Amino acid sequence: MLDDLDRRLLRSLQADPSLAVADLGARAGVSALKAARRLGRLQEKGILKGQHAIINWAALGYAVGVSLRITLDKTQSRAFDDFIDAARGIAEVTEIQTFLGRVDVRLSVIARDMGHYQQIYRDQILALPHVADIEALMTVATLHNNESLPL
């Protein structure tokens, strides 16, 4: 699926997403035009989904991170859809994942402090539809966070 040039381009892009196409091409040993065409093809195939900023939430005053594991009332036919639509409306929810198994959904929630988290939990999380059970896990430290693949 990926040839050596694709891998070189993706490795360089993972190492420094801010590089211009010409710099990516130079690092991969090809012209800027060839690099741009390859990156375009990787995007068309859905392999390269785009670039995004990584935000340091703590630097913006969000000191609390909580992972909520949620079990839904699956007797309701629209439980997942209704829940996810409502959860997307909570500004402090930074990630929504769905699972197969005992836990149906995981929400990542950020808050400025415990009082702010308590307000989000009481006013917004508990108001989400079709919730049968919630387990909260407070983030103490993030020891490893790397989305790069070994290419």
MOTAKA-V569743 format. One line per field, one symbol per residue. ss: DSSP state (A for helix, B for strand, O for the rest). A space follows every 50 residues. Layout:
# MOTAKA-V569743
ss=???
This chain:
# MOTAKA-V569743
ss=OOOAAAAAAAAAAAAOOOOOAAAAAAAAOOOAAAAAAAAAAAAAOOOOOO OOOOOOAAAAOOOBBBBBBBBBOOOOOOAAAAAAAAAOOOOOBBBBBBOO OOOOBBBBBBBOOAAAAAAAAAAAAOOOOOBBBBBBBBOOOOOOOOOOOO O
